[in-house]
Amino acid sequence: MENIGIRFKNVRKLLKKSQDELAIELGITKQAISNIENSKSLPGLLLLSKLLIDYDINLNYIIAGIGDIFIEKEKTYKTLRTSLIEEVERLLDSRGIK
């Protein structure tokens, strides 16, 4: 979980957003951003979907540290969403979270 927080923070910094700015744009609290970055919680599916759709963030990078931070526009969102759901389910299962 720690690495997800670090990668999430890296993404925010690359977007040149403060925690406040990103929180407002994503419709969550600054504390939620802080909790993710400090590995106190994991980003939810809705938040991850917003990162994908609004900022073209490669969710494989956020979740597993695989690939580039930003996706190429020509990749389909459907394929990425399917991959995301599978990765999140594996991550949650590995942590005993249902």
N, C-alpha and C positions, 0 to 999 in steps of 0.2 A: 504494500500500500504506500510505503514511503516514496518509492520511485514515481508513482502516479502523481503525488503531490508536487514533487520536484519538476516533473514534465509539465504539469498544469501551470505551475508558476513560470516556467520558461516560455510557454505559449503566451501567457498574459504579458510578459515583458516584451516578447517579439511583436505583439500587437500594440505595444506602447500604451498600455492601459493601466491605470491604477486599479487597486481592488475595488474602490468605489465606482469607478467608471464601468468596469466590466460587470460588476454586480447589477448596476442599473440596466445596462444593455441586455443582460441575460435574465432579468426579472427575478433575481435572488438577492439575498442580503450580503453585505460586505463580510459579515461573520461566516457565512457559508463558504465564501471564497477563501477566507483565512483558514477555515477548518480543513478544506481540501488541500490547500498548499502546505499545511502543517501536518498532513497525514492523520488528521483526527476523524475524517470521514471521506467517503468516496463520492465522486460526482455521479449523479443519477442519470438515467437514460435520457430524460428530457433535456437536461443540461448538455449532455454529450451530443445529442441531436442538434441542439442550437449551435454548438461549436462547429459542427460539420456544415450545417446549412448556412449559417451567417458568416462564418470566417474561413470556410474551406479547410478546417483542421483535420488532419489524418487521425482518426480515432485509434487506429492501430498503434500510432506513436504514443498517444496519451495512455492507453491501457497497457500495452506490452513493450513499448519502446522500440517498435519495429517501423522502419521506413522514415520518410521525410516528414517534417512537421506539417507541411501544407500539402494537400492533394492536388493532383492535376485536374483541371476542369473537365476534361473529357471522360474521366471515370464516372460511372453511373452511381447515383446515390443509393439506388436499390441494392446493388451489390455490396456497397460499403455498410449499409444498415444491417444487412443480413450477417455480414462478418462481425459487426459490432455486437449484435445480439448474441451470437455464438461465443465471442470472446468474453463478454460480460457474464454470461451464464457459466462458462468455465471458471472464471475468476471467483464468482460467488460460490460455486460448488466447492472449489478448492479451499475456500475459507469457511465452509460449512454454513453459508448463508443461503436461505431459500427465499 
